[in-house]
Each structure stands twice: as C-alpha cells, then as structure tokens.
C-alpha cells in the first residue's frame, strides 16, 4: 500500500544538526532508505510562498499563504510503500522530523 507522508513543522523550528540534513539520511532514516519503502519526496518552500486557490460560485478566489492557520505547516512530503499501516507508522517514526514536528500518513485511494 502506498502512503503519502506529510511532514509538518513549525517554520520557526531550527532542527539540530543531526536532523537537519534529511536528504543525507541521518540516523534511523538511513535504515529506511535501505529497505526500499521510500519512493519519492521533497522539501517545500516556506508558507510565505504558498498560494491557496478556491472556486466559489464560479469565482476563482486566490489568497497568499497556506490554507490552514496552524502553528505547524507542511514543510515536505514523502511517498512510501509499505505492507500495511503498522509498517508505515514504524517507517514514519524513524523520520528525523518525527521528534520535532508531526508526520501525517494517508493511504492513496485504490482504483
């Protein structure tokens, strides 16, 4: 089953050096890279570069900034393929940001 893993953090957070280089696979995340469950992912620009688009009564409404008004914002994403939710949770728990932010797992719809 494929899962989208949204990586959410407070933009003001400065990660410790051992967690800052996610792309360099520090710590336990290196183990995940070797298991062939990670399919793709990337960091995103900050929320100041976000644009929200809505259509209401046939009118396109555009706003600067993110849709949600929360302390933690989506900072990146990963697509993982795991046998089940239990494995996806175990993989997410090894992500460096899990100790500082929130990882949201969502399965892709089938068919």
C-alpha positions as CSV (number, residue, x, y, z in Angstrom):
1,X,0.0,0.0,0.0
2,X,1.3,3.5,-0.9
3,X,1.1,6.2,1.7
4,X,1.6,10.0,1.5
5,X,3.6,11.2,4.5
6,X,3.1,14.9,5.1
7,X,6.0,16.4,7.1
8,X,4.7,19.2,9.2
9,X,6.7,21.5,11.4
10,X,6.7,25.0,13.0
11,X,8.6,27.1,10.4
12,X,10.5,28.8,13.2
13,X,12.0,25.5,14.3
14,X,15.7,25.1,13.7
15,X,16.5,21.4,13.6
16,X,19.5,20.1,15.4
17,X,22.5,19.4,13.1
18,X,21.9,15.6,13.4
19,X,18.4,16.0,12.0
20,X,18.8,19.0,9.6
21,X,20.1,17.1,6.6
22,X,17.2,14.8,6.0
23,X,18.4,14.2,2.4
24,X,21.6,12.9,3.8
25,X,19.7,10.1,5.6
26,X,20.9,10.6,9.2
27,X,20.3,8.1,11.9
28,X,17.4,5.7,11.7
29,X,16.2,7.3,8.4
30,X,19.2,5.7,6.7
31,X,17.8,2.3,7.6
32,X,14.5,3.2,5.9
33,X,16.4,4.2,2.7
34,X,18.0,0.8,2.6
35,X,14.6,-1.0,2.9
36,X,13.2,0.2,-0.5
37,X,10.0,1.5,1.1
38,X,10.8,5.2,0.2
39,X,9.6,6.0,-3.3
40,X,10.0,9.8,-3.5
41,X,9.8,13.0,-1.6
42,X,11.0,16.6,-1.3
43,X,11.1,19.6,1.0
44,X,8.8,22.5,0.1
45,X,9.4,26.3,0.1
46,X,8.1,28.1,3.1
47,X,4.5,29.1,3.7
48,X,5.2,32.6,2.6
49,X,5.4,31.2,-0.9
50,X,2.1,29.3,-0.7
51,X,-0.9,30.2,-2.8
52,X,-4.4,29.0,-1.9
53,X,-7.0,28.6,-4.7
54,X,-10.7,28.1,-4.2
55,X,-13.7,28.3,-6.6
56,X,-16.9,29.6,-5.0
57,X,-20.0,30.4,-7.2
58,X,-17.8,30.1,-10.3
59,X,-15.4,32.7,-9.0
60,X,-11.7,31.8,-8.6
61,X,-10.5,33.1,-5.2
62,X,-6.8,33.3,-4.7
63,X,-5.1,34.1,-1.4
64,X,-1.4,34.3,-0.4
65,X,-0.3,31.9,2.3
66,X,-1.4,28.4,3.4
67,X,-4.9,27.1,3.7
68,X,-4.5,26.1,7.3
69,X,-3.8,28.6,10.0
70,X,-1.9,26.5,12.5
71,X,1.4,26.6,14.1
72,X,2.7,23.7,12.2
73,X,2.8,23.8,8.4
74,X,3.5,21.3,5.6
75,X,7.3,21.5,5.1
76,X,7.7,18.5,2.8
77,X,6.4,15.1,1.8
78,X,7.4,11.6,1.2
79,X,5.7,8.7,-0.7
80,X,6.3,5.4,0.9
81,X,5.2,1.9,0.1
82,X,4.5,-0.5,3.0
83,X,2.8,-3.7,3.6
84,X,0.2,-2.1,6.0
85,X,-0.4,0.9,8.3
86,X,1.7,-0.7,11.1
87,X,4.8,-0.7,8.8
88,X,4.0,2.8,7.6
89,X,3.9,4.0,11.3
90,X,7.1,2.3,12.0
91,X,8.8,4.0,9.0
92,X,7.4,7.4,9.9
93,X,8.7,7.0,13.5
94,X,12.2,6.9,12.1
95,X,11.9,10.2,10.1
96,X,14.1,12.9,11.7
97,X,11.3,15.4,11.9
98,X,9.1,13.0,13.9
99,X,11.0,14.1,17.0
100,X,10.2,17.8,16.4
101,X,7.1,18.0,14.3
102,X,4.2,15.9,13.1
103,X,4.1,13.3,10.3
104,X,0.6,12.7,8.8
105,X,0.1,9.4,7.0
106,X,-2.6,9.0,4.3
107,X,-3.1,5.9,2.1
108,X,-3.6,6.5,-1.6
109,X,-7.1,5.6,-2.8
110,X,-7.2,2.3,-4.6
111,X,-8.6,2.1,-8.1
